[in-house]
Every structure is written in structure tokens, then in C-alpha cells.
Amino acid sequence: MANTATLTDRRTQWGGGKSPFNISYGKLMMWIFLVTDAFTFSSLLTAYGFIRHSFSGNTETPWPSPDVVFNHFPFLHGVHLPLMFVSLMTFILIFSSVTMVLAVEAGHRMAKKEVVKYMFYTILGGLAFLGCQAWEWTQFIIGSEQGRTLADGTIIHGANLAINEYGPVAFADLFFIVTGFHGFHVFSGVVLNIIILFQTMDGVFEKRGHYEMVEKVGLYWHFVDLVWVFVFTFFYLI
Amino acid sequence: MTTHNEHIEHTDTPSNMKAQIWKTFWILLALTLVDIAFYFVIPHSTLRNWIFILLGIVKAFYIVGIFMHMKFEKKFLQKVIILPMGLVVYMIILILIEGVFTDTVRNLLP
């Protein structure tokens, strides 16, 4: 018996019965999922890089500058304000990440009321972001009043998967799939946050003795914020 | 009576976590404002693009490190999660070279 005990000691972390990473199974699996999800988003963004570079010598339909495409702001019709609306969206998402991490921090202290408060703010931030994105998409789909005249004389307005007023159709396709995939992540995050908010209000985690579920959805939520940092960089800045 | 039988282990969370969260928020906000300022001040160039990517990576480190608690996790977990991202860098380099090549081929076509 004494021998087996020393053997387990020597194997230290990997002997079983203890997490070698010092985190729970659920959190580790969330991290693994996020790594795979990061690969998916990397593929989408590198596809953007590839197609954009393959258009670098194209003078007929040059890759549009974000200045020209995304220059609208609600209630300020016709004013040229590049980057302003998307900066607001970035700010909303970063701030909802802050309220999320404050909810996690309150969970460590078992402060149920604070967790409820911060989760609620996080959900509000997520919904505000989705609303902004819907508006942004609408502007892009409707397009400008003058539109663009094609070689055969037809005038096209805005963009969809088949036409794009501002440049190559590939730009519109990539914009819709990348921001759409990210937006769907935000939507899933909001749904998860709502479930966790209701469970917190029911006292599920108080009975369980820990608020680890808040940490898990928190990891997911921060990841969504992280992806937006890169979507913002590649679609709107570069 | 817990419904979960898994043992919850806590990695060290610093006692001033709240202060660190707000500090990180101000850093992220400042970096985003720097992004916007550079966008309007510096004319479009490859160098500017690299500055934006670099700032994005700095922001990523703050989000993963503080918000996602990675800074306070075990070294081994940090490596397991972050090192695979090196593959992405490799993919980006290959894909961009291929993109420029595709452009060249397209221009050669009648």
C-alpha cells in the first residue's frame, strides 16, 4: 500500500483523481472548443485575406475602401462618418465583456444579486450589438441613392450575395458570411446568458455552491468579443 | 448536496481583481481609440496595416489574459491553448503568398 502511494506521488499531476490543469473538466472543454472555434474564424479571415490579395491588381472592380462603404450613422443621414458606427459597436461589445467579467467576479463572492445585475447588463449589451449589426447590414443591403452603373447601363444599388455596388461581389459575400457567423455567435451567447441569468435568479448555483457556469459562458462571451477585435481590424481598418 | 460531483479547483485570483478588470477596460478603450486615430491620421499603407494587426494582438492578450483569466492559469494550460494559434500564423503566410500569385495569374489571362 505504501508503495502505490509513493508511485502516485511520483506521477504527481497525471496520476489521476486531480485535474493536471487545475481547472474543472467543463472549463477545460470550453477552452478546447474555443481553440477549434478560433481556427474556424481564422479560416474565414484568411480566406478574406486571400481573395483580397487576389484582387490587388484589379482596376476594373477594385476592392472597396471601408471609408466608402461603411460611413453611415443613425439619424445622421447623408453625413460622411467613416468608422464611427462600428467603433460604437466595438465599444458596446467591450463594455458587455467588462460586465460579464464583473458577474464572474461577483460569482466568486457568492453575491447572487450582483451576478443577476451584471448578467442583465451583459445581455443588454449583446442585444444592443445585434441591433447595431442589423442596422449596419440594412445600410449595406440598401446601398447608396446614386448606385453604380454597370457596362450594360443597368444601375445597381447596395449589395447581396449576387451583386455589390461598391466593388467585387466577393467582398459582399465575405462580409455577410464573416460578420454573419460572428453575429450568430453573439446571438448564441445572448441565449446562453439568458439561460444562466434565469438559473441564477432561481438560485440553482447558490444551491450548487459555486457559480462556475457563469465562468463558462463568460469564457464564450469574451471569445466573441475577441473575434470582433479581429473582424473590426480586417474588415473596417485595413 | 451538490448536483455536480466534479471537484472545483480555484486557481489564484488576485485580490484586486475588480481594479484589474477596470484597468483592462481602459487599456482596451485606449487601444481602440488609437486604432481610430491612426486610421484618420496615417495614410493607407502596408505599415499601417501591420500596426493595426499588432494592436489587435495586444488587445487579444489583454482579453485572454485578464477577462478570460488565462494569466492566472497554469503555465501548461497556457501553452496548450496558445501554441496551436501559431499554426494560424503559418496558414496566413501561405495563403497571402498564394493570393498574390492568384492575382498574377488572373492578370496574365486574356
Chai-1 contact restraints between the chains, C-beta under 6 A:
chainA,res_idxA,chainB,res_idxB,connection_type,confidence,min_distance_angstrom,max_distance_angstrom,comment,restraint_id
A,F21,B,K74,contact,1.0,0.0,6.0,A-B,restraint_1
A,F21,B,L77,contact,1.0,0.0,6.0,A-B,restraint_2
A,N22,B,E9,contact,1.0,0.0,6.0,A-B,restraint_3
A,N22,B,T11,contact,1.0,0.0,6.0,A-B,restraint_4
A,N22,B,K74,contact,1.0,0.0,6.0,A-B,restraint_5
A,S24,B,E6,contact,1.0,0.0,6.0,A-B,restraint_6
A,S24,B,I8,contact,1.0,0.0,6.0,A-B,restraint_7
A,Y25,B,E6,contact,1.0,0.0,6.0,A-B,restraint_8
A,W31,B,I81,contact,1.0,0.0,6.0,A-B,restraint_9
A,V35,B,I81,contact,1.0,0.0,6.0,A-B,restraint_10
A,V35,B,P84,contact,1.0,0.0,6.0,A-B,restraint_11
A,S42,B,V88,contact,1.0,0.0,6.0,A-B,restraint_12
A,T46,B,M91,contact,1.0,0.0,6.0,A-B,restraint_13
A,T46,B,I92,contact,1.0,0.0,6.0,A-B,restraint_14
A,T46,B,I95,contact,1.0,0.0,6.0,A-B,restraint_15
A,G49,B,L96,contact,1.0,0.0,6.0,A-B,restraint_16
A,F50,B,I95,contact,1.0,0.0,6.0,A-B,restraint_17
A,F50,B,G99,contact,1.0,0.0,6.0,A-B,restraint_18
A,H53,B,L96,contact,1.0,0.0,6.0,A-B,restraint_19
A,H53,B,G99,contact,1.0,0.0,6.0,A-B,restraint_20
A,H53,B,V100,contact,1.0,0.0,6.0,A-B,restraint_21
A,S54,B,G99,contact,1.0,0.0,6.0,A-B,restraint_22
A,S54,B,T102,contact,1.0,0.0,6.0,A-B,restraint_23
A,S54,B,D103,contact,1.0,0.0,6.0,A-B,restraint_24
A,S56,B,D103,contact,1.0,0.0,6.0,A-B,restraint_25
A,G57,B,D103,contact,1.0,0.0,6.0,A-B,restraint_26
A,G57,B,N107,contact,1.0,0.0,6.0,A-B,restraint_27
A,L83,B,I36,contact,1.0,0.0,6.0,A-B,restraint_28
A,L83,B,Y39,contact,1.0,0.0,6.0,A-B,restraint_29
A,S87,B,I36,contact,1.0,0.0,6.0,A-B,restraint_30
A,T90,B,T32,contact,1.0,0.0,6.0,A-B,restraint_31
A,I94,B,L28,contact,1.0,0.0,6.0,A-B,restraint_32
A,S97,B,F67,contact,1.0,0.0,6.0,A-B,restraint_33
A,V98,B,F25,contact,1.0,0.0,6.0,A-B,restraint_34
A,V101,B,I21,contact,1.0,0.0,6.0,A-B,restraint_35
A,V101,B,F67,contact,1.0,0.0,6.0,A-B,restraint_36
A,E105,B,M17,contact,1.0,0.0,6.0,A-B,restraint_37
A,R208,B,T2,contact,1.0,0.0,6.0,A-B,restraint_38
A,R208,B,T3,contact,1.0,0.0,6.0,A-B,restraint_39
A,G209,B,T2,contact,1.0,0.0,6.0,A-B,restraint_40
A,H210,B,I8,contact,1.0,0.0,6.0,A-B,restraint_41
A,L219,B,M68,contact,1.0,0.0,6.0,A-B,restraint_42
A,H222,B,I63,contact,1.0,0.0,6.0,A-B,restraint_43
A,H222,B,F67,contact,1.0,0.0,6.0,A-B,restraint_44
A,H222,B,M68,contact,1.0,0.0,6.0,A-B,restraint_45
A,L226,B,A60,contact,1.0,0.0,6.0,A-B,restraint_46
A,L226,B,I63,contact,1.0,0.0,6.0,A-B,restraint_47
A,V229,B,G56,contact,1.0,0.0,6.0,A-B,restraint_48
A,V229,B,K59,contact,1.0,0.0,6.0,A-B,restraint_49
A,F230,B,G56,contact,1.0,0.0,6.0,A-B,restraint_50
A,T233,B,F52,contact,1.0,0.0,6.0,A-B,restraint_51
A,T233,B,G56,contact,1.0,0.0,6.0,A-B,restraint_52
A,L237,B,Y39,contact,1.0,0.0,6.0,A-B,restraint_53
A,L237,B,F52,contact,1.0,0.0,6.0,A-B,restraint_54
A,I238,B,N49,contact,1.0,0.0,6.0,A-B,restraint_55
A,I238,B,F52,contact,1.0,0.0,6.0,A-B,restraint_56
